[in-house]
Amino acid sequence: MTGKLELIVGTMRSNKTAELLRRVEIRRQYAKQHVMVLKPGSDTKSAAGVVESRNTNGCSRMEAAEFPSSNPWCLLETIAETESKIGQKVDCIAIDEGQFVQELFLFTKRLLEQGYDVMVSGLELDFRGLPFGEMLSLSWLVRNSAGNITEMVAYCHCGARALYPQRLIDGKPAPYDSQVILAGDGYEPRCEEHFVLPGRPH
């Protein structure tokens, strides 16, 4: 039986990770399911081996299996080892910060085909307002697996709905040609009117 994909998307500060962890806790506590939480190594928001939300309400921190962002396939062995240890099949795989994962589409598709439910949270757009990784591509898998998409909402400082992650370097908007993946946490949600991108070609 094919698994189902739950996709959790939104810009910075929209509580994507908090929602992912909430669903993991519900599956574990009420459905008595075994859920593996995974995080790519490119995620610097949390400490190594931990997925953590900035929202401290509810379940805001969980241990996670960390893997190289460039090679999610090594997790197949990790999943098999976990199943051997617990003596049963893992019910659900939860991946935070999916935008960092290379070959995310194919890897998620493989997990679904093997019967795992999958939850992925992440950014749809990078700081330039362009598609980030393969997050947008996962919408096809959602439809194909009869899953669902949850769009989390954040707000700009003006009160309007935020659509973009505004990167700030020394308090100023980062230029278009700066590195896409950059360690640190200098971001804030911005609406269309207040999103600023120096050097944008179009």
C-alpha positions as CSV (number, residue, x, y, z in Angstrom):
1,M,0.0,0.0,0.0
2,T,1.3,3.4,-1.0
3,G,1.9,5.9,1.9
4,K,0.5,9.4,2.1
5,L,2.4,12.6,2.0
6,E,1.7,15.5,4.3
7,L,3.4,18.7,3.0
8,I,3.8,21.7,5.4
9,V,4.9,24.9,3.7
10,G,5.2,28.5,4.5
11,T,7.8,31.3,4.8
12,M,10.0,32.0,7.8
13,R,8.4,32.3,11.3
14,S,5.2,30.6,10.1
15,N,5.6,27.7,12.6
16,K,6.3,25.0,10.0
17,T,8.5,23.0,12.3
18,A,6.2,23.5,15.3
19,E,3.4,22.0,13.1
20,L,5.6,19.1,12.0
21,L,6.5,18.3,15.6
22,R,2.9,18.6,16.7
23,R,1.8,16.0,14.2
24,V,4.7,13.7,15.1
25,E,3.6,13.9,18.8
26,I,0.0,13.2,17.9
27,R,0.9,10.1,15.9
28,R,3.1,8.8,18.7
29,Q,0.8,9.6,21.6
30,Y,-2.6,8.8,20.2
31,A,-2.1,6.6,17.2
32,K,0.8,4.7,18.9
33,Q,2.8,4.9,15.7
34,H,6.6,4.8,15.4
35,V,7.7,8.0,13.7
36,M,11.3,8.8,12.7
37,V,12.2,12.5,12.7
38,L,15.0,13.4,10.2
39,K,16.9,16.6,9.5
40,P,19.4,17.5,6.8
41,G,22.9,18.6,7.9
42,S,22.5,22.0,6.2
43,D,19.9,23.0,8.8
44,T,21.8,25.2,11.3
45,K,18.7,26.5,13.1
46,S,18.9,23.6,15.6
47,A,21.7,21.8,17.3
48,A,23.1,18.6,15.8
49,G,20.7,15.7,16.0
50,V,17.8,17.9,17.1
51,V,14.8,19.4,15.4
52,E,13.7,22.5,17.3
53,S,10.9,25.1,16.7
54,R,11.3,28.7,17.6
55,N,7.7,28.4,19.0
56,T,8.2,27.2,22.6
57,N,4.5,26.3,23.1
58,G,3.7,22.6,23.0
59,C,6.3,20.1,21.8
60,S,9.1,22.4,20.5
61,R,12.1,20.0,20.4
62,M,12.7,16.4,19.3
63,E,15.7,14.2,18.7
64,A,16.3,13.5,15.0
65,A,18.5,11.4,12.8
66,E,20.8,13.8,10.9
67,F,21.9,13.0,7.4
68,P,24.0,14.7,4.6
69,S,21.8,17.1,2.7
70,S,23.3,15.8,-0.6
71,N,22.6,12.1,0.2
72,P,19.2,11.3,1.7
73,W,19.5,7.7,0.3
74,C,21.8,6.8,3.2
75,L,18.7,7.0,5.4
76,L,17.3,3.8,3.9
77,E,19.9,1.9,5.8
78,T,19.1,4.0,9.0
79,I,15.4,3.2,8.6
80,A,16.1,-0.5,8.1
81,E,18.4,-0.6,11.2
82,T,15.7,1.2,13.3
83,E,13.0,-1.3,12.1
84,S,15.3,-4.2,13.1
85,K,15.9,-2.7,16.5
86,I,12.2,-2.0,17.3
87,G,11.0,-5.3,15.6
88,Q,8.4,-3.6,13.4
89,K,8.0,-1.4,10.4
90,V,8.3,2.4,10.9
91,D,4.9,4.0,10.3
92,C,5.9,7.5,9.3
93,I,9.0,9.5,8.2
94,A,9.1,13.2,9.2
95,I,11.6,15.4,7.4
96,D,12.2,19.0,8.6
97,E,13.8,21.8,6.4
98,G,13.1,19.8,3.2
99,Q,14.3,22.6,1.0
100,F,17.9,21.6,1.8
101,V,17.5,18.0,0.7
102,Q,18.9,17.1,-2.7
103,E,16.8,14.5,-4.7
104,L,14.0,15.1,-2.3
105,F,11.3,14.3,-4.9
106,L,12.8,10.9,-5.8
107,F,13.6,10.0,-2.2
108,T,10.1,10.9,-1.0
109,K,8.6,9.0,-3.9
110,R,10.6,5.9,-2.9
111,L,9.4,6.1,0.7
112,L,5.8,6.4,-0.3
113,E,6.1,3.5,-2.7
114,Q,7.5,1.4,0.2
115,G,4.4,2.1,2.2
116,Y,5.7,4.8,4.6
117,D,3.6,7.9,5.4
118,V,5.8,10.9,4.9
119,M,5.7,14.4,6.4
120,V,7.9,17.1,5.0
121,S,8.1,20.7,6.2
122,G,10.1,23.5,4.5
123,L,10.3,26.7,2.6
124,E,8.9,27.0,-0.9
125,L,10.9,30.1,-1.8
126,D,14.5,31.2,-1.0
127,F,15.6,34.7,0.0
128,R,15.5,35.7,-3.7
129,G,11.8,34.8,-4.0
130,L,12.7,31.8,-6.2
131,P,11.8,28.1,-5.8
132,F,13.9,26.6,-3.0
133,G,15.2,23.1,-3.7
134,E,12.4,20.6,-4.6
135,M,9.7,21.6,-2.2
136,L,7.3,22.9,-4.9
137,S,7.8,19.7,-6.8
138,L,6.3,17.7,-4.0
139,S,2.8,19.0,-4.7
140,W,2.5,16.3,-7.4
141,L,3.3,13.6,-4.9
142,V,0.7,15.0,-2.6
143,R,-2.0,14.6,-5.2
144,N,-0.7,11.2,-6.4
145,S,-0.7,9.9,-2.8
146,A,-4.1,11.4,-1.8
147,G,-2.2,13.4,0.8
148,N,-2.5,17.0,1.9
149,I,-0.8,20.4,1.8
150,T,-0.9,22.7,4.8
151,E,0.1,26.3,4.1
152,M,1.3,28.0,7.3
153,V,1.0,31.8,7.5
154,A,3.4,34.4,8.8
155,Y,3.0,38.2,8.9
156,C,5.1,41.1,7.9
157,H,5.9,43.8,10.4
158,C,3.1,45.9,8.7
159,G,0.5,43.3,9.5
160,A,0.1,42.0,6.0
161,R,0.5,38.4,5.1
162,A,4.2,37.6,4.5
163,L,5.1,35.7,1.3
164,Y,8.9,36.0,1.3
165,P,11.8,35.2,3.6
166,Q,13.8,38.5,3.8
167,R,17.5,37.8,4.5
168,L,19.3,40.5,6.5
169,I,23.1,40.9,6.6
170,D,24.2,43.4,9.3
171,G,20.6,44.6,9.4
172,K,20.4,45.3,5.7
173,P,18.7,43.3,2.9
174,A,21.0,40.8,1.4
175,P,21.9,41.3,-2.3
176,Y,20.5,39.0,-5.0
177,D,24.0,37.5,-5.8
178,S,24.7,36.4,-2.2
179,Q,25.0,32.7,-1.4
180,V,21.7,30.9,-1.3
181,I,22.4,28.6,1.6
182,L,24.0,30.6,4.4
183,A,24.5,29.7,8.0
184,G,22.8,32.0,10.5
185,D,19.4,33.2,11.4
186,G,19.2,36.7,10.0
187,Y,15.7,36.4,8.4
188,E,12.3,37.9,8.8
189,P,9.0,37.4,7.0
190,R,8.0,40.2,4.5
191,C,5.0,41.0,2.4
192,E,5.3,41.9,-1.3
193,E,5.5,45.6,-0.5
194,H,8.3,45.4,2.0
195,F,10.3,42.6,0.4
196,V,13.6,44.2,-0.7
197,L,16.2,42.5,-3.0
198,P,19.1,44.7,-4.1
199,G,20.6,43.8,-7.4
200,R,17.5,41.8,-8.6
201,P,17.9,41.4,-12.4
202,H,14.1,41.5,-13.1
